[in-house]
Amino acid sequence: MKKLLLAALIGAGLSISAQAKDIISAQNIGMELARDIANETIMACRKDGYHVGVAVVDRHGITRAILRDDLASRFTLEIAERKANMTVMAWTDSGAFRAARGDIQQELNHIDGLIVMEGGLKIIAGGYNIGAVGVSGAPGGDKDALCAKKALDKLSERIEFAVE
């Protein structure tokens, strides 16, 4: 009886593990595109006289590129990454989320890796959310977001056709 029960349990385990071999495929931002978005964002802010830090994260909030302009504070990097993560968490630009959800802003600011501030924009390619860019260091989140928007606009054709 024990051998029969053991065989049944092993058989059940084999059928479960066979089902666990499903493949998940997701569109995500590549390193080269992330690097170029970060660089173009820095250049856009420089043209406006701002020295910023920029972080580009993938759709899971994993850092793909991070750059700090020569005269930007080191703290801009952490803030930029937290803005990008907020964008990924909410799947909306961080400024729009801040405006819509002021009721939970303080609670979210206590979660490691997140900050509810303007300056994070989502990156969409072929209808897929592939990542986000966060910017910090300009005098105001609206100016941070504008630098990122200029970079995304400049690279828009490349971004749109990044997904095959």
Buried (B, 14 or more C-beta within 10 A) or exposed (E): EEEEEEEEEEEEEEEEEEEEEEEEEEBBBEEEBBBBBBBBBBBBBBEEEBBBBBBBBBBEBEBBBBBBBEEBBEEBBBBBBBBBBBBBBBEBBBBBBBEEBEEEEEEBEEEEBBBBBBBBBBBBBEEBBBBBBBBBBBEEBEBBBBBBBBBBEBBEEEBEEBEE
